[in-house]
Amino acid sequence: MVKNRLSILLLMLLSLLCSLSISADEMRSRAREISIKPGVLSTGKLNTITDVEGVLVGHVTLIEGRSVRTGATAILPHGGNLYQDKVPAAVHNGNGFGKMMGISQIMELGEIETPIILTNTLAVPRGADAILNWTLNYPGNQNARSVNAVVGETNDGYLNDIRARALTPEIIEEAITTAKPGPVEEGNVGAGTGTVAFSWKGGIGTSSRKLPASLGGYTVGVLVQSNYGGVLNIDGIRVGEALGQFYLQDHLDTDKADGSIMIVVATDAPLSDRNLTRLARRAMAGVARTGASLTNGSGDYVIAFSTHADVRRTPERRNSVNEYPEVPNNLMSPLFQATIEATEESIYNSLLMAEDMESFNVARQQTVTIPALPIDKLKELLAHRER
């Protein structure tokens, strides 16, 4: 009898712990789970960049000791040999205070031949090493003598001991080798582990849009690494001002909005690198909708690529004159709208899915905490708007 009672008590305790755990998890929500639905277009099935068929995403998160809070995120346009089957691509520079690697060749040739790595500022060379190791060892690349590694970054040095350079090429390569389709983790993961946005915890966020069949039926997916500032606006609500946390509120801390954002835009629409450049530019409109100040010290980059099989730069096509299918200029506008909306919502998801982060700031020699955006207060603002 005593054993039965103890078993029942243990089961009740486990049930309580599970319910508490679930409640804690439910505190962080994606935008649409709390009725934030920016734009007019429908999302893809998962509302992630992986809704674009073939795209893979992987994260490696490094949290060690009191002060290491960093990581890397890998985005693969497809799961094959990227070096052999290159994809058309483009880069847009919103503000150039950044250390992105691989820009010039993308701009010159209009293609990407490697995974895209996002990480912290001082890990860019090691991200490139990870890409080189993976590419050179990939079957079929035995004769590769030149590889254009594409690495983007934001500076996570407030929460992360960035000078420790804790990330190694081997650690970063795990993000590539574990990349997969399907749901994408958001918030304090991968390259978003130590980031800060609008003085709240930033992170990784993603979203997608699916055009109706009458407009081509194409999908646009976006993934962001948010680490920038300004006056936060969420779907028209002036959140930063309402919560008393915004750039220039005291007219003294003029570098408060410095930082960066990396944006990766994927689409299955057959686009040339020229129209991918146009698509990449529109992502900055999505950033602007969130209240970004795009300050002097912000590095804001957009990488856009097409996964459509007929526009890949295969070995056979690289050595002959080819005809490619291409969405014409007059049909680009719906894709522009999709990119703007998906970028905006990706940023909201990066904030809403992030959690409080504590670290020991080595430069200041003190423990610091960056709080997550308070969802309960945001819900109050949403309710007030509805009333």
N, C-alpha and C positions, 0 to 999 in steps of 0.2 A: 504493500500500500504506500509506504514511504517512498519507494523507488518510483512508483507511478506518479505521485505528487511532484517529486523532483523533476521527472521527465516533462510533466505538464508545465511546471514553472520555467524550465529551460526553454521549452518551445515558445512560451509566451514572451520570454525575454528576447529570444532570437527574432520573433515576429516584430517586437517593438523596435529592436535595433534596425531591422530591415526597413520598417516604416519610416524611422527617423532618417535613414540613409536616403530613401526615395524622396522624402520631403526636401532634404538638403539639395539633392540633384535637381528637383523641380524648381528650385529657386532661380536657376539660370535658364533662360528661355530664348529660343530663336525669335526673330521679329514677328513672324506670322502667328506664333503661339500666343502672342499677347495683342493680336489684332493690328499690328503695324504692317501694312501692305502697300508699300510705295509703288506707284506706277499704275499702268492700265493693262499690261500684258500678263498672260498666265506664266507661272513658273514651270520648269521641267519637273519630272517625276520626283526627284529628291531635292530639288532646289539647291543644287550644288554644281560646281564646275564639271563634275564627272557625269552630269546629264548629257554632256557632249560625248558621243560614243567614241570610245578608245582612249580617253584621257584618264591618266592614273595619277594619284596623289599619295605621297608618303611623308611621314613626319619622324623626326628623331628629336626627343626632348631631353635636355640635360639640366637636372637640378641636383646640385651637389653642395654640401656644406652650407655655410651661411651666405655665400655671395655669388655662386654660379647659378644663373637663371637664363638659359639660352637654348638654342636649338637650330634646326634646319628643316626646311620643307622642300620637297622635290615635286615638280610637276612634269609629267611626261606626256607629250602630245599623242603618242601611241605606244603600244607595248612591244614593238619590233625593234629593228636596228635603226635607230634614229640617224646615225652617221651615214648610213646608206640610203635610207628613205627619209630625206629631209622634208621639212614642212615649210610652206611659205609663211613669212612672219614679218613683223614690223615692231619698231620701238618708238614711243613718243616720250619726250622729256618735258614734264610740266614745270619743274624747277630743278636745276642741275647740281644742287649741293648733295651729290651722292657719289658712290664709288662702284657703280654697276659695271660689270665686266662683260665684254662681248658685243657692245653696242655697234661699233664701227662696221663689223662684218655683216651684222644683220641689216644695217642701213644700206650697205653697199650691194649685197647680194640678195637681200630680201628673203632670207631663209634661216631656219634654226636646225642644227644637226646634233644637238645634245639635249639631255634633260635640262630643265631650268631649276636652279637652286636658289632659294631665298634663305638668308641667314643674317648674322650680325656683321657690322662694318669691318671689324678686324679679322673676320673669318672668311672673307671673300677669296683670298688666295687658296685657302684650304678647301673651300667649296670647289674651286677650279681643279685642284688636285684630285678631289673625289670624282669629279666628272671625267677627268683624264684617265684615271685608273679604270673606271667602269667602261668607258668607251674603247680604250686600247685593248682591254681584255675581252671585249664582246666578240663572239665568233663571227668571222668574216672581215674583221678590221685589222688583220695582220699587217697590211701595207699602209696603214694610216700614218701620215707624217705631220699632219697639221690638224688641230682640233680647236674649234671656236667654242670654248666653254662659256655658258651664259649664267652669270651669277648676279643676283640682286641683293640689296641689303637695306636694313635700317639699323640705327644705333640704339642698342638696348643697354647702354652703359650706366643708366641710373639704377636699374635693378640688378644688372649683371656686372660682375667684375670682368669687364671686357678685355682689360689688359692681360688677364690670366691666359687668354686664348685657349680655353679649355676644349674647344671643339677640334678634333683631328680629322684628317681626310677619311680615315676609316669609319669614324662615327658618322660623319656626314653621308658617306656612301650608303649607310644603312637606310637613309631616307629614300634613296633611289631603289635599292633592292627590295624594299618592303612596299613600294608604291603599288596601289591597287585601285580598281574601280569601286563604285558604290559610295556609301556614306563617307563624309569627310569630317574628321574631328575639327572642332573650332575652339577659339578662345586661347587659353594658356598652353598651347602645344606648338611643337616645331619652332619655326622662325618667329612665332608670336609669343613665345614663353616669357620674354622679359620686356615686351614693348609697352608703351604708354600712349594713350590717345585722349586728347581733350582733358588731360590730367586725371583721367580714370584709366583703369587697366585696359590696354588694347590687346590685339592678338590676331589670330587667323580667322577670317570670315569668308563665306562663299554664298553664292546665289546663282540662279539661272533664269532665263526667259525662253519660252517656246513660242515661235511665231505661228499663227494659224496657217492652215494649208493654202489659203488664198494668197498669203504673203510669202509662200515658199516652204513653210513648215520647218524652217531652220531653228537650231538651238544656239543660244549664246550663254556661255558659262563664265563666271568671274570668280577669282580668288584674290583676297587682299591680305597684306601684312600691314596692319594699321599701327602707326607710331608717330602721329602728327597732332597738331592742335588747331585751335580757333575758337569759334563760338558755336557749340554743338546745337544742331538743329536736327530733330528726328521727325520725318514725315510732316514737316510744317510746324512742329512744336518747338519753341525756343527753349530747349532743355537747359543749355548752359546758363542762360540768364536766370531762368526760373530756379535753378538749384545753386546759383551764386558761384559758379565756377566757369570762368571764360577768359579768353585772351583780352588784355588791356583793361581788365576790370579795375585795376588800381593805377593804371598808366605808368607803372614802374617796371614790372617784370616783363620787359619787351621781348625776351627770347622764350617766353612760356609756350608759344605755339610752334617753336622750331621742332624739327623731327623729320620724318619721312613716311611715305607710303609706297609700297610696291603693289602693283596691280597686274594680274595675269588674266588676259581675255582669250577664251577659246571659242571657236565656232565650227560647226560642220558645214557652213555655207562655203561654196567654192569661190574663194576670193583671191585676187592677186595681192602681192605685197603692197601695192599702191593703195588699194582699198582697205587693206588691213591697217595701214597707217592712218587712214581716215577714221576707221573704227576705234583705234587706240586713242585718238584725240578726244573722242566723245566720252571716254571713261572719266576724263577730268571734270566733265559736267556733273557726273554722279558724285564725285568728290566734293565739288562746290556745293551741291545740295545739302551736304551734311554740316556746312558751316566752316569749312576749312579756310584758313587764312593764307595758305600757300606762301609762307614767310621766306625771308632771305636764306635762312638756315635749313630749309626743308628740301629733301631730295625726293622728287615725285616722278616715278617712272611707270610706264605702261608697256607691257609686252603683249602683243596680240598674234595669234597664229590660227591657221585653218587646218582642220584634220581631214578634210574631204580627200578621199583616195585619189581622185582624178587630178588633183593639183599638187600632189607630192612630187618632189624633185628626186626621182629614182635614178640609178646609174644609167639606165637605158635612155631616159628622157634628157639627161644632162649632155648627151653627145649627139643630139639630133634636133632638128626643128620640129616643134610640137604645137598642137592646137589644144588649148585648155578651155574647159567650161568656166564661165565667170559670171557672177551676179553683176549686172550692168549698173552704172551709176544711178540711174533713175529708180532702181529698186533697193538702194542702200539705206534709205531713211528708216524703215522699220528695224533694221539691224542696229542703227545708231540708237534708236529709242530703247531697244532691248539691252544694249550695253550700258546706257546711262542708268536704267532702272536696276539692273543686276549689280552694278558697282555700288550704287547707293545702299541697296539692301545688304550686300556683303559687308560693308562697313558697319552697319547696325548690328549684324550678327557677330562681328568680331568683338564688339563692345558688350553685347548682351550675354554672350557665352563665356566671356572672361570672368575670372574670379579674383578675389583679393590676392595680392602678392606681397610677401614680406621678404626683405633681403638686407644684408649688411652692405651699405654703400662704402666702398673702400676709400674713395676720394674724400668723403665727408667724415669718415670714421664714426658712423652712427647707423643704427638700424632704421630702415625706412619702410613704409608700407604704402602701396598704391591701391586704393580701394576700387572695387568693381563698380560700374554704373549701377546705382540703386534702382532695381526694377520696381520695387514697391512704390517709390516716389514717381517713377515714370508712369506707372499704371494710374496713379492719382491725376497726373497731368492729362493722360489720355481720357480719363473719365470726365474731367473738367471740360475738355474740348467737346466731348459728346453732349454734355449738358448744355 
